[in-house]
Amino acid sequence: MADLQHELHTMPEVGELPDPFPPFAAVPDAGDTPLSDPDADPLDRAHDLLAAHPVVDGHNALPRALRRLPFYDLQLGENAVGTDLPRLREGHVGALFWSLHAPTGLATGRALAATLEQVDLVRSVIRAHPEGLRPAYGAGQVIDARNCGRVAVVLGPAPATALDDSLGILRVLHSLGLRVLALAGTSWASEAGLTRFGEEVVREMNRLGVLADLSGASDATIARTLDISRTPVLCTRSAARALRPHPDNLPDELLAALGAAGGLCMVPLAAEQTGPTLGDVADHLDHVREIAGPGCVGLSGTHDSGAAHPQDLADAAGYPHLIAELLRRGWPETDITQLTWGNVQRVLRTADFAAQTAQQRREPSTATITDLDG
């Protein structure tokens, strides 16, 4: 009996058991020593940097890809998709923006239903993988998930066509967790720019804390949104049009305006937009960093979207190879940590603060598209 009592007394508490999913390394202060050995191999340095400052992936289409699979297991690994928990950990991905874009060619009025179905799917996926995924609705929750060793999931971008020209639907989607809305493809955010109702949508998004995604929007819409938005905007899958003339890529004048407004250009790992090699992606990152500034560039995997990817970047595990290439090109560690983690955190924090301030001054808008656009 004495031996049994001794054994029970010396057993560790539940909280002392080793965590099978340890948190990421603590983020060092700006004044700390370098995160990596400057004389080490660039790939080893990349892993060291990403262990402390993981990647925030600005556009991942896994929910849409999973709809086609009768069975999947993201915890053990899933060969049918480019994103699963083993590869997210290998690639040091700390947060994902999960795209809710619906398939093209939907019948009129189906965009909202398709978006809600994907929200339901995302919730199911997160519930099925609590050891690896955690929902996040703001900057603080992204950090909390990271510190617990989970990958934070931010809902969006969703297509603005899902709003059906209703600010009430925008508020409902926000209450369900939506945090990024893509403005392209609507009558109020067209080639001519934002209409009066479109401007009201942007103001209501600011009040709620929903970020505007301007990838695919017209140059006029981008310019006007930058003028009126009180929070930074995102381009979740845009590269440099000067290097590759894809319609979703941004010209230098808009890159400069985006940088001046504190927005974020998230360069996609998509061969059609950036080129077929890892070096091509690095060229776009170099260009956006030069024109918009190091505080306004981010990464967008675009995995599971159907896009072809450059060599060595075919799935979520490839990010260390890209960071190693940037180190070879002489990127300072501070710029790399902004690229992977810091810039998105700044945008999320700013959106949270701006929404709290706006909600004290502004009631929910009751305007309709008929009221403003006739």
Backbone torsions as a table, in degrees:
resi	resn	phi	psi	omega
1	MET	NA	-40.1	179.1
2	ALA	-63.1	-39.0	179.0
3	ASP	-64.9	-40.1	178.6
4	LEU	-64.2	-42.1	178.4
5	GLN	-62.9	-39.5	179.4
6	HIS	-65.0	-40.7	-179.6
7	GLU	-64.3	-43.0	178.5
8	LEU	-65.3	-37.6	-178.0
9	HIS	-66.4	-33.2	-175.5
10	THR	-92.5	-3.2	178.1
11	MET	-66.7	141.0	179.9
12	PRO	-68.6	150.8	172.3
13	GLU	-67.4	162.5	-179.0
14	VAL	-56.1	-41.3	-178.0
15	GLY	-68.1	-13.2	-178.8
16	GLU	-92.4	-7.6	-179.9
17	LEU	-66.2	144.5	-179.3
18	PRO	-63.5	139.4	-179.5
19	ASP	-84.2	119.8	179.0
20	PRO	-69.2	-13.6	177.3
21	PHE	-126.0	78.1	-174.8
22	PRO	-65.5	153.0	179.3
23	PRO	-70.1	164.6	173.5
24	PHE	-65.1	162.0	176.0
25	ALA	-61.5	149.4	179.6
26	ALA	-62.7	142.9	179.0
27	VAL	-75.5	121.6	-178.2
28	PRO	-73.2	157.4	174.9
29	ASP	-71.0	160.2	-177.1
30	ALA	-60.4	-28.1	-177.2
31	GLY	-87.2	1.3	-178.7
32	ASP	-71.7	168.8	177.3
33	THR	-66.4	163.7	-179.5
34	PRO	-55.4	148.4	-177.7
35	LEU	-75.2	-20.5	-176.8
36	SER	-136.8	159.4	178.8
37	ASP	-78.3	116.2	-177.8
38	PRO	-59.0	-21.1	-178.9
39	ASP	-93.0	-3.7	-177.9
40	ALA	-78.5	167.6	175.5
41	ASP	-60.2	138.1	-177.2
42	PRO	-56.2	-35.3	179.8
43	LEU	-69.3	-38.4	175.5
44	ASP	-64.1	-41.1	177.5
45	ARG	-62.6	-39.7	179.6
46	ALA	-61.0	-43.4	178.0
47	HIS	-62.8	-39.4	179.1
48	ASP	-63.8	-43.7	-180.0
49	LEU	-64.3	-44.5	-176.5
50	LEU	-72.3	-23.5	175.9
51	ALA	-63.3	-31.5	179.5
52	ALA	-95.8	-31.7	-177.2
53	HIS	-130.5	79.7	-175.2
54	PRO	-67.8	171.4	-177.6
55	VAL	-81.2	136.6	163.5
56	VAL	-101.9	114.0	-177.5
57	ASP	-89.3	118.0	-170.7
58	GLY	-81.9	-6.7	-179.0
59	HIS	-161.0	102.8	178.8
60	ASN	-127.6	128.6	-172.8
61	ALA	-103.8	27.8	-178.4
62	LEU	-56.0	-42.2	-178.9
63	PRO	-54.6	-41.9	179.7
64	ARG	-65.6	-39.7	-179.8
65	ALA	-66.8	-36.4	-177.7
66	LEU	-68.2	-23.6	-179.8
67	ARG	-62.7	-23.2	-178.1
68	ARG	-88.7	-5.6	-175.2
69	LEU	-103.3	128.5	178.1
70	PRO	-72.1	-24.9	-179.9
71	PHE	-150.7	142.8	175.8
72	TYR	-154.3	156.1	176.4
73	ASP	-140.2	98.9	-177.9
74	LEU	-74.1	-19.7	-179.4
75	GLN	-72.4	-47.9	-179.5
76	LEU	-80.9	-24.7	-177.8
77	GLY	123.7	143.0	-175.6
78	GLU	-136.9	105.9	-176.1
79	ASN	-69.4	-18.9	-176.6
80	ALA	-76.3	-10.7	179.9
81	VAL	-130.4	170.1	179.8
82	GLY	-97.7	2.1	-176.8
83	THR	-131.1	120.2	169.9
84	ASP	-150.7	173.1	-173.5
85	LEU	-65.5	-41.3	176.5
86	PRO	-58.5	-41.5	-179.3
87	ARG	-75.9	-31.9	174.3
88	LEU	-62.0	-40.5	179.2
89	ARG	-71.4	-39.4	177.4
90	GLU	-62.9	-35.9	179.0
91	GLY	-86.9	-0.3	-179.9
92	HIS	58.8	47.0	177.0
93	VAL	-90.1	121.6	-178.4
94	GLY	-99.5	-19.4	-179.3
95	ALA	-156.0	148.7	179.6
96	LEU	-129.1	136.6	164.4
97	PHE	-92.9	112.4	-177.4
98	TRP	-90.2	113.7	-178.6
99	SER	-66.5	136.6	177.0
100	LEU	-110.4	20.8	179.1
101	HIS	-63.6	133.0	-179.3
102	ALA	-87.3	161.6	175.8
103	PRO	-59.1	150.2	178.2
104	THR	-72.7	159.9	176.1
105	GLY	82.2	17.1	178.5
106	LEU	-69.9	150.2	175.3
107	ALA	-64.6	153.9	179.0
108	THR	-55.4	132.6	179.1
109	GLY	88.0	-2.0	-178.2
110	ARG	-90.3	-10.5	-174.5
111	ALA	-62.2	-42.7	-179.5
112	LEU	-65.3	-46.2	-180.0
113	ALA	-60.6	-42.3	-180.0
114	ALA	-64.5	-37.9	178.6
115	THR	-66.4	-44.6	178.6
116	LEU	-63.2	-37.5	177.3
117	GLU	-62.8	-37.8	178.8
118	GLN	-72.5	-35.6	173.6
119	VAL	-59.3	-43.8	178.6
120	ASP	-62.1	-40.9	178.9
121	LEU	-64.0	-44.2	179.5
122	VAL	-58.8	-44.2	178.7
123	ARG	-60.7	-39.9	179.4
124	SER	-65.8	-41.7	-179.9
125	VAL	-63.6	-43.0	179.9
126	ILE	-65.8	-42.0	178.0
127	ARG	-61.8	-34.6	-178.1
128	ALA	-77.4	-13.2	-177.3
129	HIS	-133.7	56.1	-176.9
130	PRO	-67.2	-20.0	179.5
131	GLU	-77.4	-11.8	-177.6
132	GLY	-126.8	-25.7	-174.1
133	LEU	-121.8	147.9	176.6
134	ARG	-147.5	132.7	177.9
135	PRO	-69.7	148.1	179.8
136	ALA	-138.6	133.7	-176.5
137	TYR	-116.9	9.2	179.2
138	GLY	-175.7	177.4	-175.7
139	ALA	-59.7	-42.4	-177.7
140	GLY	-62.9	-40.4	-178.8
141	GLN	-73.3	-28.9	173.3
142	VAL	-63.0	-44.1	178.8
143	ILE	-66.1	-41.8	178.8
144	ASP	-59.0	-44.9	179.2
145	ALA	-61.6	-44.3	179.5
146	ARG	-60.2	-44.2	-178.0
147	ASN	-68.8	-19.7	175.7
148	CYS	-92.4	3.2	179.8
149	GLY	78.4	15.0	177.4
150	ARG	-103.0	158.5	174.9
151	VAL	-89.5	122.0	179.3
152	ALA	-74.3	136.4	178.3
153	VAL	-113.8	117.2	176.4
154	VAL	-104.0	128.7	-177.2
155	LEU	-79.0	122.0	178.1
156	GLY	126.0	164.8	7.6
157	PRO	-77.2	145.0	170.9
158	ALA	-110.1	153.1	-179.9
159	PRO	-74.2	137.7	179.5
160	ALA	-67.5	-15.9	174.9
161	THR	-61.7	-22.8	178.7
162	ALA	-66.2	-20.0	-179.0
163	LEU	-70.7	-22.4	-176.5
164	ASP	52.3	39.5	178.4
165	ASP	57.8	36.7	-177.6
166	SER	-129.5	122.3	175.8
167	LEU	-70.4	-26.8	175.7
168	GLY	-62.9	-39.9	177.0
169	ILE	-66.2	-36.5	175.4
170	LEU	-57.5	-44.6	-179.6
171	ARG	-66.5	-37.4	178.1
172	VAL	-65.7	-44.4	178.8
173	LEU	-62.8	-37.3	175.8
174	HIS	-62.7	-41.3	-180.0
175	SER	-65.3	-23.8	176.8
176	LEU	-85.8	-2.2	175.3
177	GLY	114.5	-4.1	-178.5
178	LEU	-62.6	132.7	-179.7
179	ARG	-128.2	-5.6	177.9
180	VAL	-140.2	131.4	-179.2
181	LEU	-126.9	126.1	177.7
182	ALA	-86.9	123.0	-172.1
183	LEU	-82.3	-20.0	-174.0
184	ALA	-63.9	149.6	172.2
185	GLY	94.8	7.0	-180.0
186	THR	-110.4	163.8	179.0
187	SER	-71.3	-22.8	-176.7
188	TRP	-98.2	3.9	173.8
189	ALA	-140.3	73.4	-169.9
190	SER	-109.9	-168.2	177.2
191	GLU	-59.2	-26.9	-179.7
192	ALA	-81.4	-7.7	-178.2
193	GLY	105.8	-165.1	179.9
194	LEU	-80.3	136.1	169.2
195	THR	-81.2	-179.4	177.2
196	ARG	-61.8	-39.0	177.6
197	PHE	-67.3	-38.7	177.2
198	GLY	-59.4	-40.6	176.9
199	GLU	-64.0	-36.9	178.0
200	GLU	-67.4	-35.4	175.9
201	VAL	-60.8	-45.8	-179.5
202	VAL	-62.5	-41.6	178.9
203	ARG	-63.7	-41.1	178.7
204	GLU	-68.0	-35.7	174.6
205	MET	-61.0	-43.4	176.6
206	ASN	-58.9	-41.6	-178.2
207	ARG	-66.0	-34.4	-178.1
208	LEU	-85.0	-26.8	-173.3
209	GLY	93.1	26.0	175.8
210	VAL	-96.3	125.1	-177.5
211	LEU	-81.1	143.5	176.7
212	ALA	-87.6	127.8	172.6
213	ASP	-101.1	120.4	-174.7
214	LEU	-106.7	6.7	174.8
215	SER	-62.3	132.4	-178.4
216	GLY	85.6	-9.9	178.1
217	ALA	-79.1	159.6	179.0
218	SER	-69.0	158.7	178.0
219	ASP	-58.9	-37.1	-179.9
220	ALA	-66.8	-40.2	177.6
221	THR	-64.7	-42.1	179.2
222	ILE	-61.8	-47.7	-177.4
223	ALA	-62.1	-43.3	-178.1
224	ARG	-70.0	-38.2	178.2
225	THR	-63.7	-40.2	176.9
226	LEU	-61.3	-33.8	-179.3
227	ASP	-68.7	-41.2	-169.2
228	ILE	-101.6	-20.2	-176.1
229	SER	-71.4	135.4	177.6
230	ARG	-94.0	0.3	173.9
231	THR	-124.8	155.8	178.0
232	PRO	-60.9	150.2	177.7
233	VAL	-107.5	162.4	178.1
234	LEU	-115.3	149.6	161.2
235	CYS	-119.8	96.5	-166.1
236	THR	-76.1	-9.4	178.7
237	ARG	-154.5	64.1	-179.6
238	SER	-134.0	137.3	175.6
239	ALA	-117.3	-157.6	-173.8
240	ALA	-96.5	119.2	179.4
241	ARG	-67.2	-24.9	178.4
242	ALA	-65.0	-26.8	179.8
243	LEU	-96.0	-29.1	-179.4
244	ARG	-152.2	116.5	-170.9
245	PRO	-80.4	58.9	174.8
246	HIS	-86.3	141.7	-176.3
247	PRO	-61.2	-26.1	179.4
248	ASP	-84.4	-10.0	177.7
249	ASN	-81.2	158.8	-172.6
250	LEU	-105.3	137.8	172.9
251	PRO	-70.7	163.4	-174.5
252	ASP	-61.1	-35.4	-177.8
253	GLU	-66.1	-36.0	177.2
254	LEU	-76.3	-32.8	174.0
255	LEU	-61.2	-43.1	179.1
256	ALA	-64.8	-42.0	178.4
257	ALA	-65.5	-38.8	177.7
258	LEU	-61.9	-43.2	178.0
259	GLY	-64.4	-41.2	-179.9
260	ALA	-64.7	-29.9	-179.7
261	ALA	-88.9	0.5	179.9
262	GLY	77.2	16.6	178.9
263	GLY	-77.5	-173.0	-173.0
264	LEU	-139.7	122.6	174.2
265	CYS	-99.9	112.9	-176.6
266	MET	-99.9	105.1	-172.9
267	VAL	-72.3	125.1	-175.3
268	PRO	-82.5	148.4	173.2
269	LEU	-90.4	61.6	-176.5
270	ALA	-125.4	120.2	-173.4
271	ALA	-58.9	-35.3	-178.1
272	GLU	-64.1	-31.8	-177.3
273	GLN	-94.9	-30.3	-174.6
274	THR	-115.5	-24.7	-176.7
275	GLY	121.9	169.0	-170.5
276	PRO	-84.6	-4.7	-175.8
277	THR	-121.3	160.2	175.4
278	LEU	-60.2	-38.1	177.9
279	GLY	-61.4	-33.5	177.0
280	ASP	-63.7	-42.6	177.8
281	VAL	-61.5	-43.7	178.8
282	ALA	-61.7	-36.1	177.0
283	ASP	-60.5	-43.1	178.7
284	HIS	-65.3	-41.1	177.5
285	LEU	-62.5	-41.9	176.1
286	ASP	-58.0	-45.2	-175.3
287	HIS	-67.9	-46.5	-179.8
288	VAL	-63.5	-40.2	178.2
289	ARG	-62.1	-39.1	-179.6
290	GLU	-69.5	-41.5	-174.5
291	ILE	-83.5	-46.9	-175.3
292	ALA	-92.3	-23.1	-178.3
293	GLY	105.0	152.8	-177.6
294	PRO	-64.4	-19.6	179.2
295	GLY	-83.0	1.4	-173.7
296	CYS	-130.2	29.9	178.9
297	VAL	-128.8	139.9	-179.8
298	GLY	-143.2	-171.8	-175.2
299	LEU	-122.9	145.1	-179.5
300	SER	-140.6	109.0	-174.8
301	GLY	-67.9	-34.1	-173.7
302	THR	51.1	27.8	179.0
303	HIS	-72.7	149.7	179.5
304	ASP	64.3	20.6	178.2
305	SER	-97.3	-5.1	-175.3
306	GLY	93.4	-6.5	179.8
307	ALA	-77.8	147.4	171.4
308	ALA	-77.2	146.3	-175.6
309	HIS	-117.9	151.2	178.2
310	PRO	-63.3	161.5	178.8
311	GLN	-57.2	139.1	179.8
312	ASP	72.9	1.9	-179.9
313	LEU	-126.8	30.8	-172.7
314	ALA	-73.5	-20.8	-179.3
315	ASP	-144.8	-176.0	-172.3
316	ALA	-69.3	-9.7	-179.5
317	ALA	-83.3	-5.4	-169.7
318	GLY	-85.3	-7.3	-173.3
319	TYR	-57.7	-39.6	179.4
320	PRO	-56.8	-33.5	179.3
321	HIS	-66.5	-38.0	177.9
322	LEU	-67.9	-43.7	179.3
323	ILE	-64.5	-37.3	176.7
324	ALA	-60.6	-39.5	178.2
325	GLU	-65.3	-39.2	177.7
326	LEU	-65.5	-36.9	176.3
327	LEU	-63.7	-40.5	177.2
328	ARG	-62.0	-29.5	-179.4
329	ARG	-85.5	0.1	174.9
330	GLY	91.7	15.6	176.7
331	TRP	-62.9	132.0	174.2
332	PRO	-66.4	151.1	178.5
333	GLU	-58.2	-36.2	-179.6
334	THR	-62.9	-38.9	178.6
335	ASP	-68.5	-36.6	179.7
336	ILE	-68.0	-41.5	179.9
337	THR	-68.8	-29.6	171.4
338	GLN	-67.3	-44.5	-179.7
339	LEU	-57.0	-46.7	-172.2
340	THR	-80.8	-39.0	-169.4
341	TRP	-133.4	-48.5	-167.4
342	GLY	-65.3	-39.4	-175.7
343	ASN	-66.7	-41.8	178.7
344	VAL	-66.8	-39.0	177.4
345	GLN	-60.9	-40.1	177.9
346	ARG	-61.2	-45.6	-178.8
347	VAL	-63.7	-43.9	-179.9
348	LEU	-64.6	-41.6	179.0
349	ARG	-64.1	-41.8	-179.8
350	THR	-63.8	-41.4	178.9
351	ALA	-64.1	-41.6	178.2
352	ASP	-60.9	-46.9	-177.5
353	PHE	-66.4	-44.6	-178.9
354	ALA	-62.6	-38.4	179.2
355	ALA	-65.5	-42.7	178.7
356	GLN	-60.7	-40.2	179.3
357	THR	-68.9	-44.9	-177.2
358	ALA	-65.3	-35.8	-178.1
359	GLN	-67.9	-20.4	175.5
360	GLN	-79.3	-20.6	-175.8
361	ARG	-108.7	-20.9	-167.5
362	ARG	-132.7	129.1	175.0
363	GLU	-80.9	159.1	176.1
364	PRO	-55.2	135.8	-177.7
365	SER	-73.4	138.2	176.1
366	THR	-107.6	8.6	-177.9
367	ALA	-66.8	148.7	175.3
368	THR	-119.3	166.6	179.9
369	ILE	-65.1	-30.2	177.5
370	THR	-69.2	-38.6	179.6
371	ASP	-60.6	-41.2	-169.7
372	LEU	-99.7	-35.2	-175.4
373	ASP	-107.8	-5.2	176.7
374	GLY	77.0	NA	NA
